[in-house]
Amino acid sequence: MPRFSLTSLLSEAVNAHRGWGPQWRKPAPQRAYDVVVVGGGGHGLGTAYYLARKHGITNVAVLEKGWIGGGNSGRNTTIIRSNYLYDESAAIYEHALKMWENLSQTLQYNVMYSPRGVMMLAHTQHDLQIFKRHIYANRLNGIDNEWLTAEEARAVCPGLDISQGARYPVLGAALQRRGGTARHDAVVWGYARAADALGVDIIENCEVTGFLRHPGGAIAGVETTRGPIRARRVGVAAAGHTSVVMARAGLRLPLESFPLQALVSEPVKPVVPCVVMSNAVHAYLSQSDKGELVIGAGTDQYVSYSQQGGLHITSHTLDAICELFPQFRRMKMMRAWGGIVDVTPDRSPIIDRTSVEGLYVNCGWGTGGFKATPGSADLFAHLLATDAAHPISAPFTLDRFRTGRLIDEAAAAAVAH
Ligand SMILES: Cc1cc2nc3c(=O)[nH]c(=O)nc-3n(C[C@H](O)[C@H](O)[C@H](O)COP(=O)(O)OP(=O)(O)OC[C@H]3O[C@@H](n4cnc5c(N)ncnc54)[C@H](O)[C@@H]3O)c2cc1C
């Protein structure tokens, strides 16, 4: 792996950066691994990295049906925050947020984590009460979150229209200052490069099409488009396609897959210094380092595996953005795209064993799993390595949909980006 150092950067700078070479290998699949991870998004690659780095399990393959980062990891609006309502969610997202703070140093790769603050707007009395409840709950969990009046919100984000005649008047906002954004591709590439350096095989264009089983039913490996690969343990982190993959093992998961869209504007000079979210109107906005406004919408209302959502969803989002920031009305939108998000009934993830011995699953991150990437990967690696749940991931079981011990962030937040 090419090391990044002052000397290598200086010598490449004078060499027009022609000498870097590939950041990770492109190995052919071996016949057998200790662990196979299905899905080359941030969660899968991160899992492989922590298996190698923290647990010394380096005989690992990440199998990706397309290209790494081609799923939701490379399609999201990169919002990072940990101010969730319930103790279990606050713990898991805060675990991740703490890891974001040092991730560039850990991976020796700049993931461009930018704690610029995440501001959630309150438009109704109901919003106001809910956000204040969130703030108190967060503080009890040692998580920063503060209430801002409408004027204070505009001081943080000067373009915001707080006039009370607006269709969605801003009554105030909750601000998590440690929240922010990171560069999604860099997260994928950073994990890939670091995992590869520890001996993990990253195998692209390799779709898992079935499972190999021992006579007793336990997992013996996977069938893929590049042949069978044996493994002692298989961890699935396939986001919107998790239910499709798990069905091949005969399992039905409590998941629905929906298209979720994002879009970016033409680049402009810095105008939005933080992330602004409006759950009530399903609009999210930040500004990339290139200057583009990065805008997220809500999910389509129907289940689908199409990576294109309905035009009316983005058009509704843009209506809301123009209400909140009237000065953006004449901006042009440059690109829009969709991803397939895996949504559980309580909008909380699942990190658990399955009823098939040797088969583990990490899914259900839905519209909000980018922020969890380092934490989720760390906790899933722990489960795969030790066959025991880490205390932070222990509540996120499959069983909760049978017992009723839900972690109902759907009711708490309505939206979970
Ligand atoms: C438009 C949009 C905006 C979002 N905004 C945010 C946000 O602001 N903040 C936030 O926290 N989250 C956000 N999310 C959610 C976030 O992107 C996801 O929760 C997260 O990236 C999931 O990561 P992952 O690694 O689990 O999945 P992915 O990156 O989707 O990786 C799963 C991989 O599995 C592969 N795969 C599937 N089936 C197979 C198979 N059979 N064999 C081999 N490989 C397979 C896929 O090709 C894919 O690459 C957003 C999502 C979308 C779509």
Ligand as a Chemical Component Dictionary entry (heavy atoms), coordinates in Angstrom:
data_LIG
# 
_chem_comp.id                   LIG 
_chem_comp.type                 NON-POLYMER 
_chem_comp.pdbx_formal_charge   0 
_chem_comp.three_letter_code    LIG 
# 
loop_
_chem_comp_atom.comp_id 
_chem_comp_atom.atom_id 
_chem_comp_atom.alt_atom_id 
_chem_comp_atom.type_symbol 
_chem_comp_atom.charge 
_chem_comp_atom.model_Cartn_x 
_chem_comp_atom.model_Cartn_y 
_chem_comp_atom.model_Cartn_z 
_chem_comp_atom.pdbx_ordinal 
LIG C1  C1  C 0 -30.110 9.264   -1.215 1  
LIG C2  C2  C 0 -29.648 8.772   0.118  2  
LIG C3  C3  C 0 -29.335 9.688   1.118  3  
LIG C4  C4  C 0 -28.887 9.243   2.364  4  
LIG N1  N1  N 0 -28.494 10.168  3.278  5  
LIG C5  C5  C 0 -27.938 9.770   4.450  6  
LIG C6  C6  C 0 -27.417 10.737  5.345  7  
LIG O1  O1  O 0 -27.426 11.939  5.088  8  
LIG N2  N2  N 0 -26.875 10.291  6.512  9  
LIG C7  C7  C 0 -26.852 8.974   6.839  10 
LIG O2  O2  O 0 -26.384 8.645   7.922  11 
LIG N3  N3  N 0 -27.302 8.032   5.972  12 
LIG C8  C8  C 0 -27.842 8.395   4.788  13 
LIG N4  N4  N 0 -28.298 7.457   3.892  14 
LIG C9  C9  C 0 -28.258 6.020   4.257  15 
LIG C10 C10 C 0 -26.867 5.453   4.049  16 
LIG O3  O3  O 0 -26.406 5.763   2.766  17 
LIG C11 C11 C 0 -26.867 3.943   4.245  18 
LIG O4  O4  O 0 -27.537 3.569   5.433  19 
LIG C12 C12 C 0 -25.447 3.400   4.336  20 
LIG O5  O5  O 0 -24.622 3.988   3.374  21 
LIG C13 C13 C 0 -25.466 1.902   4.163  22 
LIG O6  O6  O 0 -24.150 1.440   3.996  23 
LIG P1  P1  P 0 -23.898 -0.079  3.656  24 
LIG O7  O7  O 0 -22.447 -0.276  3.561  25 
LIG O8  O8  O 0 -24.675 -0.911  4.613  26 
LIG O9  O9  O 0 -24.663 -0.263  2.271  27 
LIG P2  P2  P 0 -24.199 -0.069  0.753  28 
LIG O10 O10 O 0 -23.230 1.012   0.590  29 
LIG O11 O11 O 0 -25.460 -0.010  -0.058 30 
LIG O12 O12 O 0 -23.437 -1.421  0.477  31 
LIG C14 C14 C 0 -24.100 -2.647  0.280  32 
LIG C15 C15 C 0 -23.438 -3.304  -0.901 33 
LIG O13 O13 O 0 -23.919 -4.634  -1.010 34 
LIG C16 C16 C 0 -23.843 -4.977  -2.366 35 
LIG N5  N5  N 0 -24.647 -6.167  -2.609 36 
LIG C17 C17 C 0 -25.996 -6.275  -2.606 37 
LIG N6  N6  N 0 -26.359 -7.540  -2.896 38 
LIG C18 C18 C 0 -25.215 -8.237  -3.068 39 
LIG C19 C19 C 0 -24.930 -9.597  -3.391 40 
LIG N7  N7  N 0 -25.912 -10.491 -3.610 41 
LIG N8  N8  N 0 -23.634 -9.984  -3.504 42 
LIG C20 C20 C 0 -22.623 -9.095  -3.303 43 
LIG N9  N9  N 0 -22.843 -7.798  -3.009 44 
LIG C21 C21 C 0 -24.122 -7.371  -2.881 45 
LIG C22 C22 C 0 -24.351 -3.723  -3.069 46 
LIG O14 O14 O 0 -23.939 -3.678  -4.415 47 
LIG C23 C23 C 0 -23.742 -2.613  -2.224 48 
LIG O15 O15 O 0 -22.549 -2.083  -2.757 49 
LIG C24 C24 C 0 -28.774 7.851   2.636  50 
LIG C25 C25 C 0 -29.097 6.930   1.637  51 
LIG C26 C26 C 0 -29.512 7.369   0.387  52 
LIG C27 C27 C 0 -29.832 6.363   -0.678 53 
# 
loop_
_chem_comp_bond.comp_id 
_chem_comp_bond.atom_id_1 
_chem_comp_bond.atom_id_2 
_chem_comp_bond.value_order 
_chem_comp_bond.pdbx_ordinal 
LIG C1  C2  SING 1  
LIG C2  C3  SING 2  
LIG C2  C26 DOUB 3  
LIG C3  C4  DOUB 4  
LIG C4  N1  SING 5  
LIG C4  C24 SING 6  
LIG N1  C5  DOUB 7  
LIG C5  C6  SING 8  
LIG C5  C8  SING 9  
LIG C6  O1  DOUB 10 
LIG C6  N2  SING 11 
LIG N2  C7  SING 12 
LIG C7  O2  DOUB 13 
LIG C7  N3  SING 14 
LIG N3  C8  DOUB 15 
LIG C8  N4  SING 16 
LIG N4  C9  SING 17 
LIG N4  C24 SING 18 
LIG C9  C10 SING 19 
LIG C10 O3  SING 20 
LIG C10 C11 SING 21 
LIG C11 O4  SING 22 
LIG C11 C12 SING 23 
LIG C12 O5  SING 24 
LIG C12 C13 SING 25 
LIG C13 O6  SING 26 
LIG O6  P1  SING 27 
LIG P1  O7  DOUB 28 
LIG P1  O8  SING 29 
LIG P1  O9  SING 30 
LIG O9  P2  SING 31 
LIG P2  O10 DOUB 32 
LIG P2  O11 SING 33 
LIG P2  O12 SING 34 
LIG O12 C14 SING 35 
LIG C14 C15 SING 36 
LIG C15 O13 SING 37 
LIG C15 C23 SING 38 
LIG O13 C16 SING 39 
LIG C16 N5  SING 40 
LIG C16 C22 SING 41 
LIG N5  C17 SING 42 
LIG N5  C21 SING 43 
LIG C17 N6  DOUB 44 
LIG N6  C18 SING 45 
LIG C18 C19 SING 46 
LIG C18 C21 DOUB 47 
LIG C19 N7  SING 48 
LIG C19 N8  DOUB 49 
LIG N8  C20 SING 50 
LIG C20 N9  DOUB 51 
LIG N9  C21 SING 52 
LIG C22 O14 SING 53 
LIG C22 C23 SING 54 
LIG C23 O15 SING 55 
LIG C24 C25 DOUB 56 
LIG C25 C26 SING 57 
LIG C26 C27 SING 58 
# 
